[in-house]
Each structure stands twice: as C-alpha cells, then as structure tokens.
Amino acid sequence: MNSKPPANVTERVHRMPISERYLIFAESPLPERERTLLDLPVGATWADGLVARQFRAAIQGEPGAAKEIREAIEGKAGNGAIRAVAQEINIRIVEDPPITKMLNNRLQISPN
C-alpha cells in the first residue's frame, strides 16, 4: 500500500503554502465580536467579513476598494475585456421536407 499522498496534493501544498493557509483561514468561522460588529449572520467566515469591509470601504468612496472589487469580478481593465464589435453575418435557412415525406421516400411507401 502506498502511504504517499497523491502527486497533485503534494505539488499544490509545496507550490503555494501561504495561499493554502490563507484559504483555510478565510473559510474558518469569524469570531462573534467581529461578526456582530460587521452585522453578519451566524456562521459567517473571515472571508465574509473581508468582503463586507471591502464593500463598505468602496461605498464610502475608497477608490482602491472599488477597484479591487471590480477587478475581482471583471478582471483587470484591458485584460480580456469584452468589446462589442459590429459585424455583418449571413444566415441561410434551409427548409426540410416534412418527416413523413422523407420517410415515405426512403422506404418507398406509397400513400393509400
């Protein structure tokens, strides 16, 4: 029996040990004091608290917070932004004969 963890798990932990710990901490429960100060529901996590604070900072006019939220949702400006481009397309519609006619022709059945 192999006691070694799968390669992908080992690689991920070794590649990003700090990010892995951030993720674990972010998903852990927010202490009651912070949760009530932020007016978050029971069961809120540190990530929920961070998001709440970031949105509140953006609402209060902090441009860095607003930029962070936009980039998290839409990506950095100019990197893969969707741009509308006017383009003419042609559509060709081909009408198929009714299915019964097709079947009759294939099976060579004559209608009664």
NUKOL-552024 format. One record per residue (C-alpha): residue number from 0; z, x, y; residue in one letter. Coordinates in nm, 2 decimals. Layout:
N
+-----+--------+--------+--------+----+
!   i !     pz !     px !     py ! aa !
+-----+--------+--------+--------+----+
! NUM !      Z !      X !      Y !  a !
...
+-----+--------+--------+--------+----+
//
This chain:
112
+-----+--------+--------+--------+----+
!   i !     pz !     px !     py ! aa !
+-----+--------+--------+--------+----+
!   0 !   0.00 !   0.00 !   0.00 !  m !
!   1 !  -0.09 !   0.13 !   0.35 !  n !
!   2 !   0.21 !   0.14 !   0.58 !  s !
!   3 !  -0.01 !   0.25 !   0.88 !  k !
!   4 !  -0.09 !  -0.02 !   1.14 !  p !
!   5 !  -0.45 !  -0.13 !   1.19 !  p !
!   6 !  -0.65 !   0.12 !   1.40 !  a !
!   7 !  -0.72 !  -0.12 !   1.68 !  n !
!   8 !  -0.35 !  -0.19 !   1.74 !  v !
!   9 !  -0.27 !   0.18 !   1.74 !  t !
!  10 !  -0.55 !   0.26 !   1.98 !  e !
!  11 !  -0.46 !  -0.01 !   2.22 !  r !
!  12 !  -0.10 !   0.09 !   2.25 !  v !
!  13 !  -0.19 !   0.46 !   2.29 !  h !
!  14 !  -0.47 !   0.39 !   2.54 !  r !
!  15 !  -0.27 !   0.16 !   2.78 !  m !
!  16 !   0.11 !   0.19 !   2.71 !  p !
!  17 !   0.21 !   0.09 !   3.07 !  i !
!  18 !  -0.02 !  -0.21 !   3.08 !  s !
!  19 !   0.11 !  -0.32 !   2.74 !  e !
!  20 !   0.46 !  -0.31 !   2.87 !  r !
!  21 !   0.36 !  -0.49 !   3.19 !  y !
!  22 !   0.21 !  -0.77 !   2.98 !  l !
!  23 !   0.52 !  -0.80 !   2.77 !  i !
!  24 !   0.75 !  -0.81 !   3.07 !  f !
!  25 !   0.52 !  -1.06 !   3.26 !  a !
!  26 !   0.54 !  -1.31 !   2.98 !  e !
!  27 !   0.92 !  -1.28 !   2.95 !  s !
!  28 !   1.14 !  -1.56 !   3.10 !  p !
!  29 !   1.22 !  -1.54 !   3.47 !  l !
!  30 !   1.59 !  -1.53 !   3.53 !  p !
!  31 !   1.75 !  -1.85 !   3.65 !  e !
!  32 !   1.83 !  -1.72 !   4.00 !  r !
!  33 !   1.47 !  -1.61 !   4.07 !  e !
!  34 !   1.33 !  -1.93 !   3.91 !  r !
!  35 !   1.53 !  -2.16 !   4.13 !  t !
!  36 !   1.46 !  -1.95 !   4.45 !  l !
!  37 !   1.09 !  -1.99 !   4.38 !  l !
!  38 !   1.13 !  -2.36 !   4.28 !  d !
!  39 !   0.96 !  -2.31 !   3.94 !  l !
!  40 !   1.01 !  -2.52 !   3.63 !  p !
!  41 !   1.24 !  -2.43 !   3.35 !  v !
!  42 !   1.06 !  -2.18 !   3.12 !  g !
!  43 !   0.88 !  -2.01 !   3.40 !  a !
!  44 !   0.79 !  -1.64 !   3.33 !  t !
!  45 !   0.78 !  -1.33 !   3.56 !  w !
!  46 !   0.40 !  -1.38 !   3.58 !  a !
!  47 !   0.46 !  -1.74 !   3.71 !  d !
!  48 !   0.69 !  -1.60 !   3.97 !  g !
!  49 !   0.45 !  -1.33 !   4.07 !  l !
!  50 !   0.17 !  -1.58 !   4.11 !  v !
!  51 !   0.39 !  -1.82 !   4.31 !  a !
!  52 !   0.49 !  -1.54 !   4.55 !  r !
!  53 !   0.13 !  -1.42 !   4.59 !  q !
!  54 !   0.00 !  -1.77 !   4.67 !  f !
!  55 !   0.29 !  -1.82 !   4.92 !  r !
!  56 !   0.21 !  -1.49 !   5.09 !  a !
!  57 !  -0.16 !  -1.59 !   5.11 !  a !
!  58 !  -0.07 !  -1.93 !   5.26 !  i !
!  59 !   0.15 !  -1.75 !   5.52 !  q !
!  60 !  -0.15 !  -1.55 !   5.64 !  g !
!  61 !  -0.12 !  -1.23 !   5.44 !  e !
!  62 !  -0.49 !  -1.12 !   5.41 !  p !
!  63 !  -0.41 !  -0.87 !   5.13 !  g !
!  64 !  -0.26 !  -1.15 !   4.92 !  a !
!  65 !  -0.55 !  -1.38 !   4.98 !  a !
!  66 !  -0.80 !  -1.10 !   4.89 !  k !
!  67 !  -0.61 !  -1.03 !   4.57 !  e !
!  68 !  -0.62 !  -1.40 !   4.47 !  i !
!  69 !  -0.99 !  -1.42 !   4.54 !  r !
!  70 !  -1.07 !  -1.11 !   4.36 !  e !
!  71 !  -0.87 !  -1.21 !   4.06 !  a !
!  72 !  -1.06 !  -1.54 !   4.04 !  i !
!  73 !  -1.41 !  -1.45 !   4.16 !  e !
!  74 !  -1.43 !  -1.07 !   4.12 !  g !
!  75 !  -1.48 !  -0.81 !   4.40 !  k !
!  76 !  -1.72 !  -0.91 !   4.67 !  a !
!  77 !  -2.07 !  -0.78 !   4.60 !  g !
!  78 !  -2.00 !  -0.71 !   4.23 !  n !
!  79 !  -2.18 !  -0.97 !   4.03 !  g !
!  80 !  -2.15 !  -1.23 !   4.29 !  a !
!  81 !  -2.37 !  -1.53 !   4.21 !  i !
!  82 !  -2.65 !  -1.57 !   4.47 !  r !
!  83 !  -2.88 !  -1.87 !   4.48 !  a !
!  84 !  -3.25 !  -1.78 !   4.48 !  v !
!  85 !  -3.53 !  -2.03 !   4.54 !  a !
!  86 !  -3.78 !  -2.01 !   4.26 !  q !
!  87 !  -4.06 !  -2.24 !   4.16 !  e !
!  88 !  -4.07 !  -2.34 !   3.79 !  i !
!  89 !  -4.33 !  -2.54 !   3.60 !  n !
!  90 !  -4.22 !  -2.78 !   3.33 !  i !
!  91 !  -4.47 !  -2.91 !   3.07 !  r !
!  92 !  -4.38 !  -3.23 !   2.89 !  i !
!  93 !  -4.55 !  -3.30 !   2.56 !  v !
!  94 !  -4.50 !  -3.64 !   2.41 !  e !
!  95 !  -4.47 !  -3.65 !   2.04 !  d !
!  96 !  -4.62 !  -3.94 !   1.85 !  p !
!  97 !  -4.36 !  -4.19 !   1.71 !  p !
!  98 !  -4.19 !  -4.07 !   1.39 !  i !
!  99 !  -4.33 !  -4.34 !   1.17 !  t !
! 100 !  -4.68 !  -4.25 !   1.27 !  k !
! 101 !  -4.61 !  -3.88 !   1.19 !  m !
! 102 !  -4.46 !  -3.97 !   0.85 !  l !
! 103 !  -4.74 !  -4.20 !   0.76 !  n !
! 104 !  -5.00 !  -3.93 !   0.85 !  n !
! 105 !  -4.81 !  -3.67 !   0.65 !  r !
! 106 !  -4.75 !  -3.89 !   0.34 !  l !
! 107 !  -5.09 !  -4.06 !   0.39 !  q !
! 108 !  -4.93 !  -4.40 !   0.36 !  i !
! 109 !  -5.14 !  -4.69 !   0.50 !  s !
! 110 !  -4.96 !  -4.97 !   0.67 !  p !
! 111 !  -4.96 !  -5.31 !   0.49 !  n !
+-----+--------+--------+--------+----+
//
